[in-house]
Amino acid sequence: MTPTAQQTARAASPWATGFAAFASVVMTMLGSFHAIMGLAALFNDEFFPKLPNYTFRLDVTEWGWIHVIAGAIVGWAGISLISGRVWARAVGIVVAALSAIANFLWLPYSPVWSIILIGLAITVIWALTSYDPAALE
C-alpha cells in the first residue's frame, strides 16, 4: 500500500497559515512605514541626525529615496499577496529580506524604529516560507 500525495503532504501548521495572512498585512504596513520614513527624510533633512563617519555615506535625502522606493515595492507585494497572486509569495520573501538589509543599514539614523522593522521583516520571511498553500485546499 503506497501512501497518496495527500497523505504524505506535510500538515500545515495553523500558526504558519495564520502568519501567512498576517504577513501580507504586515508587508502592506511595512511598505507604508518605509514610505513615511523616506518622506520624512525627503521633506526635512534635519529630522534625522548627520553621521560624519558612517561607512555607508549616503545623504539623508538619498536614504529617503531608498525608503520611498522600498516602501512602494514592499507595499505592492503585500497587496498582491492579499489578492492571492502566486508569485507574490516569492517576491514577498525577497523584498522582506531587502527591507531587513535596508533597515540594518539605516540603524544609526533611527535605531529603535529600524529594529522594529527588521523584526517585522523577519516575521514576514518566516511566515511566507513556513506554510504550504496546497494544504489549505
Secondary structure, DSSP 8 states (H G I E B T S, - for coil): ----HHHHS----HHHHHHHHHHHHHHHHHHHHHHHHHHHHHH-TTSS---TT-SS---HHHHHHHHHHHHHHHHHHHHHHHTT-THHHHHHHHHHHHHHHHHHHTTTTSHHHHHHHHHHHHHHHHHHHH--GGGG-
